[in-house]
Amino acid sequence: MAPRDGSQERTGTPDTVEKGLATINTLRIGVKAFVEKDGEKRKAEILSIQSRKGEPNYYVHYEEFNKRLDEWVPASRLDLTQEVEWPQPEGPAKKTQKSTAPAPKSATAPKTTAGQKRPRTSTTAAPSRKNSETPELSATSGNAAKAVRPPLVGGKENRPGSDGSISVIAPEITTDTPKGEDSELDLVDIQDAAAAAKASNPNQQVPYSREEEIEKLRTGGSMTQNQTEISRVRNLNRIQIGKFEMEPWYFSPYPSAFASADTVYICEFCLSYYASLQTFTRHRAKCTLLHPPGNEIYRDNTISFFEIDGRRQRRWCRNLCLLSKLFLDHKTLYYDVDPFLFYCMTTRDEHGCHLVGYFSKEKESAEGYNVACILTLPQYQRKGYGKLLIAFSYELSKREGKLGSPEKPLSDLGLLGYRAYWADAIVDLLYDHDKNSKEGKTNGEISVEDIGALLAMTTNDVLHTLQTLNMLRYSKGQHVIVLTESVIEGKEKQRAKEKAKGISRRRIEPERLMWKPPVFTASSRTWNW
C-alpha cells in the first residue's frame, strides 16, 4: 500500500473518539458522559473532580449550552450505563508550526547578554509594563497560600520595541494601596489572550499538568497560573446578597478560603463578603452604610443613581468588581479601579438603597467609550432595568456633548441588551419624527448623523441598527431611511398594550439629573471642577 500523502488530507476531518464503559473509579477530567439535567440525559464534559463529605462530585459543562449552566453534580446523576468519550491523549509538542510566518530578513535577532531575556515571536504586542511593576497573585489577609507569579507577565519581552509576546494578566488580591498610572492594567480578554499566548509560544513549559492546575484552581481560589481555566471552573457554590440567594455563573477570584464555603454572604450595602453566617450577622449589626458611598446624582419615584470614584472608594469598588465577575464571563478583573467612575443604580425602601446594577466608565477614554463594563444583577433582570442603565449612560454622554458607545467586546446578554435599546430608541425617534412631519411640525427628512446627535450614539451603532431592522434602503443613487409598515405596526401595538395594562416604561427624566461632567488631570486622576 502506498503511503498516504498528508498534504491531501481533509483538514476538517475529526479525530477518532475513543469510547467505552466507565466506572466511578475510572472517571477523570476530560471525560464526556451523560448527566441527568431537568429530567433529561445530556452529554457533559467533566472539568473538575473533588470529594465532598466522602462522596465524589464532578464539575461538568453541558455541550451546546452556555457556561453559566456549568454545575457540580454528584455521582448519582451520572449515567454510566452508556458509553463515555475518553479524552484525546496529548501528543508531543511540535518544534515548528506551519502557520508561523518566517521573520523578515531585516528583523535580525539581537544578541542576548547575561541577564537579558530573549524576545519571543508573537502576532500581538502586549502593553508596556516594567518588570518591577509586574503584579503577583496574592491572597487577602487570612490566606496563608504563597503568591505565585504567572508566566508570560512583565519582563523585557513585553516592552515596546521588542517582538512582543502576549501577556495575560491575572488579578492581584491585596489590601494595600494600588500603584499609580505606571502600573495600570489594561483590559485584556482572558480567553483570546490565553489562546494567542499558547499559539505564540507552543514550547513553553507549563508548571502544572491539567489535573494539577484545575485542582489548584479549585482549592486555591484566585491562586491560578493558567488563565484559560479561570473562566471554566466556578469556585463559589452559592451567594446570598440581601434577601436573595443565587448560584454564581462564572469564576471570580475571591480568596481561597471561600471556595469551600457552602454559601458566601455578601452585605448588600458595603459589598463585604463572609464565609459564615455568624461573622456576617456580626457585620450587619455594625454596618451603618445604607447606600453606595458616592454622590446621588439622580432620583425619581423608585430609583436612584450614585456616582462613585474608584480612587476615593477603592475597597467598595473592588468588592463590586468581585461581585460582577460572578456573572460576567469576558470580564478580566483588576484591582486598579482608580481610572474608573462607577454609576450604580439602586431601588429605595425604608431599609435603604438596594443595588440593582451598575456600569463603569473610564475617566478619560481615548476611544470615546461611555461604558467600560455594565451589569444588571440576576435577581433584577428582565424587568427593564438593563435598558434604564444603558439609557442613563447615553444621558451622561448628552450632558458631555459627546457621542458614546460601549467598550467591545460585549457579553452575550450585554449585546442583546444594547441591540434592544438601540432598536427601541431609534424607532421611537423616527416614529415621533414621522408623526410630527405629518402634522406639519417638522420636515420629513432626517439623516443618520442627526439620529446619532439626538441620541448621543455613534454613526456605526446607528447604521448597524438600521441595517438589522431593514430600514436602510438604496434609492435614486443614495441611501435612505425607511420607516417600514411592520415597524410602525409593531410600535403602535406595543404602545397600545402598555396603555391597556396601565404600564408605563421606566424612562430617564433629564431634568432630574443633577450632574455636570467632571474634569480630571491626567497626572493625578483627582477631582478638578
C-alpha positions in Angstrom: 0.0 0.0 0.0 1.4 3.4 -1.0 1.9 5.8 1.8 -0.8 8.4 2.3 0.1 12.0 1.3 -0.6 14.1 4.4 -0.9 17.2 2.3 -4.0 15.9 0.6 -5.9 15.0 3.8 -9.0 16.9 4.7 -8.2 19.5 7.3 -11.7 19.3 8.8 -11.7 15.6 9.4 -12.5 15.0 13.1 -10.2 12.7 15.2 -11.4 9.3 16.1 -13.2 9.4 19.5 -12.4 6.6 21.9 -15.5 5.3 23.7 -16.1 2.7 26.3 -17.8 2.0 29.6 -16.5 3.6 32.7 -16.9 3.4 36.5 -16.7 5.9 39.2 -13.1 5.0 39.9 -12.0 5.3 36.2 -13.6 8.7 35.6 -11.1 11.5 35.1 -11.0 15.1 33.9 -11.9 15.5 30.2 -14.3 12.5 30.0 -17.6 13.2 28.4 -20.5 11.3 29.9 -24.3 11.6 30.1 -25.6 13.6 33.1 -29.2 13.9 34.2 -30.4 17.5 33.9 -34.0 18.6 34.3 -35.3 15.0 33.7 -33.1 14.5 30.5 -29.8 12.9 29.8 -27.4 15.4 28.4 -23.8 15.0 27.3 -21.4 16.9 29.5 -17.6 17.2 29.9 -16.0 16.7 33.3 -13.9 19.8 34.1 -13.0 19.1 37.8 -13.4 16.4 40.4 -13.5 16.8 44.2 -14.6 14.9 47.2 -17.3 16.4 49.5 -18.3 14.6 52.7 -16.6 11.5 51.4 -18.5 11.4 48.1 -17.1 12.4 44.7 -18.5 15.4 43.0 -18.0 16.4 39.4 -18.0 19.9 37.8 -19.5 19.4 34.3 -20.1 21.6 31.3 -23.1 20.6 29.2 -22.3 20.5 25.4 -24.1 23.1 23.3 -25.2 25.1 26.4 -23.9 28.3 27.9 -21.1 28.1 30.5 -23.3 29.7 33.1 -25.2 26.4 33.4 -22.0 24.6 34.5 -22.5 23.0 37.9 -21.3 20.5 40.5 -23.2 17.2 40.3 -23.0 14.1 42.5 -22.0 10.7 41.1 -25.7 9.6 41.3 -26.6 11.9 38.4 -24.0 10.3 36.0 -25.4 7.7 33.7 -22.6 5.2 33.5 -24.7 2.5 31.7 -23.9 4.3 28.5 -20.5 4.6 26.9 -18.4 7.6 27.7 -16.0 9.5 25.5 -12.4 9.4 26.7 -10.2 12.5 26.2 -7.7 12.5 23.4 -4.1 11.8 24.7 -1.8 14.8 24.5 0.7 14.4 21.7 4.3 15.6 21.9 4.9 19.3 21.4 5.9 20.1 17.8 9.1 22.1 17.4 7.8 24.1 14.4 4.5 25.4 13.3 3.5 25.7 9.6 1.2 28.6 10.4 4.0 30.7 11.8 5.3 33.2 9.2 9.1 33.4 8.8 10.6 36.6 10.2 11.7 39.2 7.6 15.4 39.4 6.9 15.6 42.9 8.2 14.3 41.9 11.6 17.5 40.2 12.9 17.5 38.7 16.3 19.5 40.8 18.8 22.4 39.3 20.7 21.4 38.1 24.2 23.6 39.1 27.1 23.7 37.9 30.6 20.5 38.7 32.5 18.6 39.6 29.3 15.6 37.6 28.1 15.3 36.5 24.6 12.3 38.1 22.9 9.6 35.7 21.7 7.8 35.8 18.4 4.1 36.7 18.5 1.4 38.3 16.4 0.2 40.7 19.1 2.2 43.0 21.3 1.4 43.3 24.9 1.0 46.6 26.8 4.1 48.2 28.2 4.9 47.2 31.8 8.1 47.3 33.8 9.4 44.1 35.3 9.4 45.6 38.8 5.7 46.5 38.4 4.5 43.0 37.5 1.6 42.1 39.7 1.8 38.9 41.7 -1.1 36.7 42.7 -1.6 37.0 46.4 -4.4 36.4 48.8 -6.1 38.7 51.2 -5.4 38.8 54.8 -6.1 35.4 56.3 -5.0 33.3 53.3 -1.7 31.7 54.0 -1.1 30.4 50.5 2.0 31.8 48.8 1.9 34.1 45.9 2.6 32.6 42.5 3.9 34.8 39.7 2.0 33.9 36.5 4.1 33.1 33.4 4.4 35.5 30.5 3.8 38.6 32.6 6.2 41.5 32.6 9.8 41.3 31.6 11.7 43.0 28.8 9.9 41.0 26.1 6.7 42.9 26.9 8.2 46.4 26.4 7.6 48.4 23.3 10.1 47.9 20.6 10.5 44.1 21.2 8.9 41.4 19.2 6.1 41.5 21.8 4.8 38.3 23.3 1.3 38.0 24.7 1.0 38.9 28.3 -2.0 37.5 30.2 -2.5 39.5 33.4 -4.1 37.9 36.5 -5.8 39.8 39.3 -3.8 40.9 42.3 -5.7 40.4 45.5 -4.2 42.8 48.0 -5.4 45.3 50.6 -2.6 47.7 50.0 -2.9 51.0 48.2 -2.6 50.4 44.4 0.3 51.9 42.4 0.0 54.8 40.2 -0.7 55.1 36.5 2.5 53.3 35.5 1.1 50.1 36.9 -2.3 50.5 35.4 -3.5 47.2 33.9 -5.3 47.1 30.6 -8.5 45.2 29.9 -7.5 42.0 28.1 -9.9 39.3 27.2 -8.8 36.2 29.1 -9.6 33.5 26.5 -8.4 35.4 23.5 -5.1 36.4 25.1 -4.5 33.0 26.5 -5.1 31.3 23.2 -2.8 33.8 21.4 -0.2 33.2 24.1 -0.4 29.5 23.6 -0.1 29.9 19.8 2.8 32.3 20.0 4.9 30.1 22.2 3.9 26.4 21.9 7.2 25.1 23.5 6.6 27.0 26.8 6.8 24.7 29.8 3.6 24.6 31.9 4.4 24.4 35.6 1.4 22.2 36.3 -0.4 19.4 34.5 -4.1 19.9 33.6 -5.3 17.9 36.5 -2.9 19.6 39.0 -3.9 23.1 37.6 -7.6 22.5 37.9 -7.2 21.1 41.4 -5.1 24.1 42.4 -7.7 26.4 41.0 -10.5 24.6 42.9 -8.6 24.7 46.2 -6.8 27.9 45.8 -9.4 30.3 44.5 -7.5 33.0 42.8 -4.1 31.3 43.0 -4.3 30.0 39.5 -1.4 30.2 37.0 -3.3 29.1 33.9 -5.6 31.9 32.8 -7.6 29.6 30.4 -9.0 27.8 33.5 -10.3 30.9 35.2 -13.4 31.1 33.1 -14.0 27.3 33.2 -14.3 26.3 36.8 -16.7 28.2 39.0 -15.2 28.4 42.5 -18.2 29.6 44.6 -21.2 27.4 45.2 -23.8 29.9 46.3 -24.0 33.5 47.4 -26.6 35.4 49.5 -27.0 39.2 49.0 -29.8 40.9 50.8 -32.9 38.7 50.7 -31.8 36.9 47.5 -29.9 33.7 47.3 -28.5 32.6 44.0 -25.8 30.5 42.2 -23.0 32.3 40.5 -22.4 31.8 36.8 -18.7 32.1 36.4 -15.4 32.2 38.3 -14.5 35.2 40.4 -11.1 35.5 42.2 -12.4 35.6 45.8 -9.9 34.4 48.4 -9.3 30.7 48.5 -11.0 30.2 51.9 -14.3 31.0 50.3 -14.1 28.2 47.7 -15.0 25.6 50.3 -17.9 27.5 51.8 -21.4 26.3 51.1 -22.7 29.9 51.0 -20.9 33.2 50.7 -22.7 36.0 52.5 -22.4 39.4 50.8 -23.5 42.7 52.5 -25.8 44.4 50.0 -24.6 47.9 51.1 -20.9 47.7 51.6 -20.4 44.5 49.5 -18.1 42.9 52.1 -18.1 39.1 51.9 -18.1 36.4 54.6 -17.9 32.7 54.7 -20.1 32.0 57.7 -23.5 33.3 58.8 -22.1 34.1 62.3 -19.5 36.6 61.0 -21.9 38.0 58.5 -24.5 38.6 61.3 -21.9 40.4 63.4 -21.0 42.6 60.5 -24.6 43.5 59.7 -25.0 44.6 63.4 -22.2 47.1 62.9 -22.5 48.2 59.3 -24.0 51.6 59.0 -23.9 52.1 55.3 -27.4 52.3 53.7 -26.4 53.4 50.1 -23.4 53.2 47.8 -20.6 55.5 49.1 -20.9 58.3 46.4 -22.9 61.2 45.3 -26.5 60.8 44.5 -26.9 62.4 41.1 -30.3 61.2 40.0 -33.6 60.4 41.9 -37.1 59.7 40.8 -40.0 57.9 42.5 -38.4 54.5 42.6 -34.7 54.5 41.7 -31.6 56.5 42.4 -28.2 56.7 40.7 -24.9 57.2 42.6 -21.6 58.2 41.2 -18.6 56.6 42.9 -15.0 57.5 42.2 -12.7 54.4 42.1 -9.9 56.4 43.6 -11.8 57.6 46.6 -13.7 54.3 47.3 -11.2 51.6 46.3 -12.3 48.9 48.6 -16.0 49.3 47.7 -15.3 49.3 44.0 -13.0 46.3 44.2 -15.8 44.4 46.0 -18.2 45.5 43.3 -15.8 44.1 40.6 -15.6 40.8 42.5 -19.3 40.5 42.6 -19.8 41.4 39.0 -17.2 38.9 37.8 -19.5 36.1 39.2 -22.0 37.0 36.4 -19.7 38.2 33.6 -17.6 35.7 31.6 -15.5 38.0 29.5 -14.6 40.4 32.3 -10.9 40.4 33.4 -10.9 41.6 36.9 -8.3 44.1 38.1 -7.8 45.9 41.3 -6.7 49.1 39.8 -10.0 50.9 40.0 -8.6 54.4 40.1 -9.1 55.3 36.4 -12.8 54.5 36.6 -16.1 56.0 37.7 -18.9 53.7 38.8 -22.5 54.6 38.3 -24.7 52.4 40.5 -28.5 52.1 40.1 -30.5 51.3 43.3 -34.1 50.9 44.4 -35.2 52.7 47.6 -37.3 51.5 50.5 -37.4 52.0 54.3 -34.3 49.9 54.8 -32.0 51.7 52.4 -30.9 51.8 48.7 -30.5 48.3 47.3 -28.1 47.7 44.4 -29.8 46.8 41.2 -26.9 47.2 38.7 -24.1 49.4 37.6 -21.9 50.5 34.8 -18.3 51.7 34.9 -16.8 54.4 32.8 -13.2 55.5 32.2 -12.4 58.9 33.4 -10.6 59.6 30.2 -11.3 57.2 27.3 -9.1 57.6 24.3 -11.6 55.7 22.1 -14.6 57.7 23.3 -16.3 54.8 25.1 -19.1 55.8 27.5 -19.3 52.4 29.2 -16.5 50.0 30.2 -18.5 47.3 32.0 -22.2 47.0 32.6 -24.2 44.6 34.7 -27.7 44.1 36.0 -27.8 41.6 38.9 -29.7 38.4 38.1 -32.5 39.0 40.6 -33.4 42.2 38.7 -33.0 41.1 35.2 -35.9 41.0 32.7 -37.6 43.9 34.5 -36.4 46.8 32.3 -33.5 47.9 34.5 -30.9 47.0 31.9 -32.3 49.4 29.3 -32.5 52.0 32.0 -28.8 51.6 32.8 -28.0 52.0 29.1 -30.3 55.0 28.7 -28.6 56.7 31.7 -25.1 56.2 30.2 -26.3 57.9 27.0 -27.9 60.7 29.0 -24.5 61.4 30.6 -23.0 61.5 27.1 -25.6 64.0 26.1 -24.6 66.2 29.0 -21.0 65.9 28.0 -21.8 66.8 24.4 -20.2 63.6 23.0 -21.2 60.5 21.1 -20.8 57.4 23.1 -20.6 53.7 22.5 -19.9 50.7 24.8 -16.5 49.1 25.0 -16.1 46.0 23.0 -16.4 43.0 23.2 -19.8 42.9 24.9 -21.0 39.8 26.8 -23.8 37.8 25.3 -26.5 39.4 27.5 -24.9 42.8 27.1 -25.0 42.6 23.3 -28.7 41.6 23.4 -29.5 44.5 25.8 -27.7 47.1 23.7 -29.3 45.9 20.4 -32.8 46.1 22.0 -32.1 49.5 23.4 -30.7 50.8 20.1 -33.7 49.5 18.2 -36.2 51.0 20.6 -34.5 54.4 20.8 -34.1 54.7 17.0 -37.6 53.5 16.2 -39.2 55.8 18.8 -37.3 58.8 17.4 -38.2 58.0 13.8 -41.9 57.2 14.8 -42.3 60.6 16.6 -40.5 62.4 13.8 -42.7 60.9 11.2 -45.8 61.7 13.2 -44.7 65.3 13.7 -43.8 65.7 10.0 -47.3 64.5 9.0 -48.7 67.2 11.3 -46.5 69.8 9.7 -44.4 70.4 12.8 -41.1 69.3 11.2 -39.9 68.4 7.7 -39.8 64.7 6.8 -36.1 64.3 6.4 -33.6 63.2 9.0 -30.1 61.9 8.5 -28.0 59.2 10.2 -25.9 62.0 11.7 -29.0 63.7 13.1 -30.1 60.5 14.7 -26.7 60.0 16.3 -26.6 63.6 17.6 -30.1 63.4 19.1 -29.4 60.0 20.8 -25.7 60.5 21.5 -25.0 57.3 19.6 -22.1 56.8 17.2 -22.8 56.6 13.4 -21.6 52.9 13.3 -24.1 51.9 16.0 -27.0 53.8 14.2 -26.1 52.2 10.8 -25.8 48.7 12.4 -29.3 49.0 13.9 -30.9 50.4 10.8 -29.4 47.5 8.7 -30.6 45.0 11.3 -34.2 46.4 11.1 -34.0 46.5 7.3 -34.7 50.2 7.4 -31.8 51.3 5.3 -32.6 51.2 1.5 -30.9 52.4 -1.7 -33.0 54.6 -3.9 -32.1 57.0 -6.7 -28.4 56.8 -6.2 -28.4 57.3 -2.4 -29.2 55.6 0.8 -32.5 56.5 2.5 -34.0 55.6 5.9 -37.4 54.0 5.5 -39.8 53.5 8.4 -41.5 50.3 7.3 -45.1 49.4 7.9 -44.2 46.4 10.0 -42.1 48.6 12.3 -44.9 51.1 12.7 -47.5 48.4 13.4 -45.2 46.9 16.0 -44.6 50.2 17.7 -48.4 51.0 17.8 -49.2 47.6 19.2 -46.6 48.0 21.9 -47.9 51.4 23.0 -51.5 50.2 22.9 -50.6 47.2 25.0 -48.8 49.4 27.6 -51.7 51.8 27.7 -54.3 49.0 28.1 -52.4 47.4 31.0 -51.6 50.8 32.6 -47.9 50.0 32.4 -45.5 52.9 31.8 -42.0 52.1 30.8 -39.3 53.3 33.1 -37.6 56.3 31.5 -34.8 58.6 32.4 -36.1 62.1 33.1 -33.2 64.5 32.1 -34.5 67.3 34.4 -33.9 65.1 37.4 -30.2 64.6 36.6 -28.1 66.8 38.9 -24.7 66.3 37.3 -22.1 68.0 35.3 -19.1 66.4 33.6 -16.1 66.1 35.9 -12.7 67.1 34.6 -9.6 65.1 35.7 -6.0 65.9 35.4 -4.0 63.2 33.5 -1.3 63.0 36.2 -3.2 62.7 39.5 -6.7 61.5 38.4 -8.3 63.6 41.1 -11.3 65.8 41.0 -10.8 69.2 39.4 -14.0 71.0 39.0 
